[in-house]
Amino acid sequence: MSQSISSLQNSHIKNVVKLNNRQQRDAQQLTVVEGVREVSRALSCHILPVEAYICPPLITGDEATAVAQHLYRREESGQTRLYEVTPAVFAKMAYRGQSGGILMVIPYLTRPLNDIPLSPNPFLVIIEGGEKPGNLGAILRTADAAGVDGVIISEDETRRGTDVHNPNAVRASLGALFSVPVAVAATDEVIDWLHRRHIRVAITTPDAMETYTAVNLTGPIAIVMGSEAHGLSDAWFDAADVQLTIPMFGLVDSLNLSVATAVILYEVIRQREGQPSKQPSLTPV
């Protein structure tokens, strides 16, 4: 049976608030998913929450009711701990407004490189030094839509990877964080892993001589994208099989990272004759 919490000083509530901080998330290997749509998609991808929080007065609409009932059933079966909270308590926990009265705490979702399930013709996205969680969330949405095998966050001594489990990244991914395999690893480890699997490395740089449409991207490929401010580290230039660029005809000299990634991922699909590794959905966006 679910427990009720009305105190803002409750230890469970305080810990959820702590998870707004990356250091706390990393230490506990836990993050927060809030919002009816986000929680629904996590559950549909079989993400099992460590604990869940429901604010009954805020539950409105059929979708929210269905998600709440799902969580009640999981609590009854002993699969998760469920707490009912007051609106004041929920407001303290919520990272953002308009969350619909439902919040979950889930384990970190990243996996080792060897656990990324590769298709016969691998198609990967690698991000190094992406500064903004919102950009990473948008990239995950595009990766999901494009049917990539996985997204890898590449780190080195000077470039810590984007915070994959930041609530803003979770939200911006619209649930893609739950469906797209994600790994985080050191840059040299990623490069070695790709080479051992004979996956070509295609890096993006404004100094490349070839545009992205002129490069053959039909075989096993890893598209490597760097930060807007600093680009890619030298290790990726040394490892690259091919360098490509997106033409810029206007005043600005760079595209948003998520936009640039989307452009190139769909060029891979175009060259592969519109046949990503997953069957396309006909559901309108």
C-alpha positions as CSV (number, residue, x, y, z in Angstrom):
1,M,0.0,0.0,0.0
2,S,1.3,3.4,-0.9
3,Q,2.6,5.7,1.8
4,S,1.5,9.3,2.3
5,I,4.0,12.2,2.7
6,S,2.9,15.7,3.7
7,S,6.1,17.0,5.3
8,L,8.6,19.1,3.3
9,Q,11.3,17.8,5.6
10,N,10.7,14.1,4.8
11,S,14.0,12.4,4.0
12,H,12.7,10.9,0.7
13,I,11.6,14.3,-0.5
14,K,14.9,15.9,0.5
15,N,16.8,13.2,-1.5
16,V,14.7,13.7,-4.6
17,V,15.5,17.4,-4.4
18,K,19.2,16.5,-4.1
19,L,19.0,14.7,-7.4
20,N,18.7,18.1,-9.1
21,N,22.5,18.3,-8.6
22,R,24.8,16.3,-10.9
23,Q,27.2,15.4,-8.2
24,Q,24.4,13.8,-6.2
25,R,23.0,12.0,-9.3
26,D,26.4,10.6,-10.1
27,A,27.1,9.5,-6.5
28,Q,23.7,7.7,-6.3
29,Q,23.5,6.6,-9.9
30,L,19.9,7.8,-9.9
31,T,18.0,10.5,-11.8
32,V,14.5,11.9,-11.9
33,V,11.8,11.5,-14.5
34,E,8.8,13.8,-14.2
35,G,5.8,14.5,-16.3
36,V,3.0,12.3,-17.5
37,R,4.4,11.8,-21.0
38,E,7.9,11.2,-19.9
39,V,6.9,8.7,-17.2
40,S,4.5,7.0,-19.6
41,R,7.3,6.4,-22.1
42,A,9.7,5.2,-19.5
43,L,7.2,2.6,-18.3
44,S,6.5,1.6,-21.9
45,C,10.2,0.9,-22.3
46,H,10.1,-1.3,-19.2
47,I,12.1,1.1,-17.0
48,L,11.6,0.0,-13.5
49,P,11.5,3.0,-11.0
50,V,13.3,2.8,-7.7
51,E,10.5,4.8,-6.3
52,A,7.5,6.9,-7.6
53,Y,5.6,9.8,-6.3
54,I,2.0,10.7,-7.2
55,C,0.1,13.8,-6.2
56,P,-3.6,12.8,-6.5
57,P,-5.1,16.3,-6.7
58,L,-2.9,17.0,-9.7
59,I,-3.8,13.9,-11.7
60,T,-6.1,15.0,-14.5
61,G,-7.0,13.5,-17.8
62,D,-7.1,9.9,-19.1
63,E,-3.4,9.5,-19.8
64,A,-2.3,10.7,-16.3
65,T,-4.9,8.5,-14.7
66,A,-3.7,5.5,-16.7
67,V,-0.1,6.1,-15.7
68,A,-1.0,6.6,-12.1
69,Q,-2.9,3.3,-12.1
70,H,0.1,1.6,-13.7
71,L,2.3,2.7,-10.9
72,Y,-0.3,1.7,-8.2
73,R,-0.3,-1.8,-9.8
74,R,3.5,-2.0,-9.7
75,E,3.5,-0.9,-6.1
76,E,0.9,-3.6,-5.2
77,S,3.1,-6.3,-6.9
78,G,6.1,-5.2,-4.9
79,Q,8.0,-3.8,-8.0
80,T,8.5,-0.3,-6.7
81,R,7.9,2.0,-3.7
82,L,5.1,4.4,-4.2
83,Y,4.3,7.6,-2.3
84,E,1.3,9.9,-2.4
85,V,2.3,13.5,-1.7
86,T,0.5,16.8,-1.2
87,P,0.7,19.6,-3.8
88,A,3.1,21.5,-1.7
89,V,5.5,18.5,-1.4
90,F,5.2,17.8,-5.1
91,A,6.0,21.4,-5.9
92,K,9.2,21.1,-3.8
93,M,10.3,18.0,-5.7
94,A,9.4,19.0,-9.2
95,Y,12.4,20.2,-11.3
96,R,10.0,22.1,-13.6
97,G,6.4,23.2,-13.5
98,Q,3.4,21.5,-15.1
99,S,4.6,18.0,-14.4
100,G,1.1,16.6,-14.1
101,G,1.6,15.3,-10.5
102,I,3.7,12.2,-11.4
103,L,7.4,11.7,-10.8
104,M,9.8,8.7,-10.7
105,V,13.3,8.1,-9.5
106,I,15.1,5.7,-11.8
107,P,18.6,4.1,-12.1
108,Y,21.1,5.5,-14.5
109,L,20.5,4.1,-18.0
110,T,24.0,4.2,-19.6
111,R,25.7,1.0,-20.5
112,P,29.1,-0.4,-21.4
113,L,30.2,0.0,-25.0
114,N,30.0,-3.8,-25.5
115,D,26.3,-3.8,-24.5
116,I,25.3,-1.6,-27.5
117,P,23.4,-3.9,-29.8
118,L,24.9,-3.4,-33.2
119,S,23.0,-4.0,-36.4
120,P,24.6,-5.8,-39.4
121,N,25.4,-2.3,-40.8
122,P,26.2,-0.3,-37.7
123,F,25.1,3.3,-37.5
124,L,26.3,5.3,-34.4
125,V,26.3,8.8,-33.1
126,I,29.2,10.0,-31.0
127,I,29.1,13.3,-29.1
128,E,32.2,14.9,-27.5
129,G,31.9,17.9,-25.3
130,G,28.3,18.8,-25.9
131,E,27.7,21.5,-23.4
132,K,23.9,21.7,-23.2
133,P,21.6,18.9,-21.9
134,G,18.8,20.2,-24.1
135,N,21.0,19.6,-27.2
136,L,21.7,16.1,-26.1
137,G,18.0,15.4,-25.5
138,A,17.2,16.7,-29.0
139,I,20.0,14.5,-30.5
140,L,18.5,11.5,-28.7
141,R,15.1,12.3,-30.3
142,T,16.7,12.4,-33.7
143,A,18.8,9.3,-33.1
144,D,15.6,7.4,-32.1
145,A,13.8,8.7,-35.2
146,A,16.8,7.8,-37.5
147,G,17.1,4.3,-36.1
148,V,20.7,4.5,-35.0
149,D,22.2,1.6,-33.0
150,G,23.3,3.8,-30.2
151,V,24.6,7.2,-28.9
152,I,28.0,7.3,-27.3
153,I,29.2,10.2,-25.1
154,S,33.0,10.5,-25.6
155,E,35.1,12.0,-22.8
156,D,38.7,12.9,-22.3
157,E,40.7,14.5,-19.6
158,T,39.7,18.0,-20.6
159,R,36.2,17.4,-21.9
160,R,33.7,15.8,-19.6
161,G,30.7,14.4,-21.4
162,T,27.3,16.1,-21.3
163,D,25.2,15.1,-18.3
164,V,23.1,12.4,-19.9
165,H,20.8,12.1,-16.9
166,N,20.2,15.8,-16.4
167,P,16.4,16.3,-16.0
168,N,16.6,18.8,-18.9
169,A,18.2,16.1,-21.1
170,V,15.5,13.6,-20.0
171,R,12.8,16.0,-20.8
172,A,14.2,17.2,-24.2
173,S,14.6,13.6,-25.3
174,L,10.8,13.1,-25.1
175,G,11.5,9.6,-23.9
176,A,14.2,8.7,-26.4
177,L,16.7,8.3,-23.5
178,F,14.6,5.2,-22.6
179,S,14.7,3.7,-26.1
180,V,18.1,4.6,-27.6
181,P,21.1,2.7,-26.1
182,V,23.5,5.2,-24.6
183,A,27.1,4.6,-23.5
184,V,29.7,6.9,-21.9
185,A,33.4,6.1,-22.3
186,A,36.8,7.7,-22.6
187,T,37.7,8.9,-26.1
188,D,40.6,6.5,-26.6
189,E,38.4,3.6,-25.5
190,V,35.7,4.6,-27.9
191,I,38.2,4.9,-30.8
192,D,39.7,1.5,-30.1
193,W,36.2,-0.1,-29.8
194,L,35.2,1.3,-33.2
195,H,38.4,0.2,-34.9
196,R,38.1,-3.3,-33.6
197,R,34.6,-3.5,-35.1
198,H,35.7,-2.0,-38.4
199,I,33.3,1.0,-38.1
200,R,34.4,4.0,-40.1
201,V,34.9,7.2,-38.2
202,A,33.3,10.3,-39.8
203,I,34.1,13.5,-38.0
204,T,32.5,16.9,-38.7
205,T,34.6,20.0,-38.9
206,P,34.2,23.4,-40.7
207,D,37.7,22.9,-42.2
208,A,36.9,19.7,-44.0
209,M,37.3,19.7,-47.8
210,E,34.3,17.5,-48.5
211,T,30.6,18.3,-47.8
212,Y,28.5,15.7,-46.0
213,T,26.6,14.8,-49.2
214,A,29.8,14.0,-51.1
215,V,31.1,11.3,-48.6
216,N,30.0,7.7,-48.8
217,L,28.1,7.0,-45.6
218,T,26.4,3.7,-46.6
219,G,28.7,1.3,-44.7
220,P,29.3,0.8,-41.0
221,I,29.7,4.4,-39.8
222,A,30.1,6.4,-36.6
223,I,29.1,10.1,-37.0
224,V,31.3,12.1,-34.5
225,M,30.1,15.6,-33.4
226,G,31.9,18.1,-31.3
227,S,30.8,21.1,-29.2
228,E,29.8,24.3,-31.0
229,A,32.4,26.2,-29.0
230,H,35.5,23.9,-29.1
231,G,34.9,21.4,-31.9
232,L,36.5,17.9,-31.5
233,S,39.7,16.9,-29.7
234,D,42.9,16.0,-31.6
235,A,42.3,12.3,-30.9
236,W,39.3,12.3,-33.2
237,F,41.1,14.0,-36.0
238,D,43.9,11.4,-35.7
239,A,41.3,8.6,-35.7
240,A,39.1,9.9,-38.5
241,D,38.6,7.9,-41.7
242,V,36.9,10.9,-43.3
243,Q,36.2,14.5,-42.5
244,L,33.0,16.2,-43.6
245,T,31.4,19.6,-43.3
246,I,28.0,21.3,-43.7
247,P,28.1,24.3,-46.1
248,M,27.3,27.6,-44.5
249,F,26.1,30.4,-46.8
250,G,25.0,33.1,-44.3
251,L,26.5,35.3,-41.7
252,V,26.7,32.8,-38.9
253,D,29.6,30.3,-38.8
254,S,28.0,27.4,-37.0
255,L,24.8,25.4,-36.6
256,N,23.2,24.3,-33.3
257,L,24.7,20.9,-32.4
258,S,21.4,19.1,-32.5
259,V,20.5,20.6,-35.8
260,A,23.8,19.7,-37.4
261,T,23.6,16.2,-36.1
262,A,20.1,15.8,-37.5
263,V,21.2,17.0,-41.0
264,I,24.0,14.4,-41.2
265,L,22.0,11.5,-39.7
266,Y,19.3,11.9,-42.3
267,E,22.0,12.1,-45.0
268,V,23.0,8.6,-43.9
269,I,19.4,7.4,-44.2
270,R,19.1,9.1,-47.7
271,Q,22.3,7.3,-48.9
272,R,21.1,4.0,-47.4
273,E,17.9,4.5,-49.6
274,G,15.7,5.3,-46.7
275,Q,16.3,2.0,-44.9
276,P,17.3,2.7,-41.3
277,S,17.8,-0.3,-39.0
278,K,14.3,0.1,-37.6
279,Q,11.0,0.2,-39.4
280,P,9.6,3.7,-39.6
281,S,6.6,4.8,-37.6
282,L,3.7,6.4,-39.4
283,T,2.5,8.1,-36.2
284,P,2.5,11.9,-36.9
285,V,4.7,14.1,-34.8
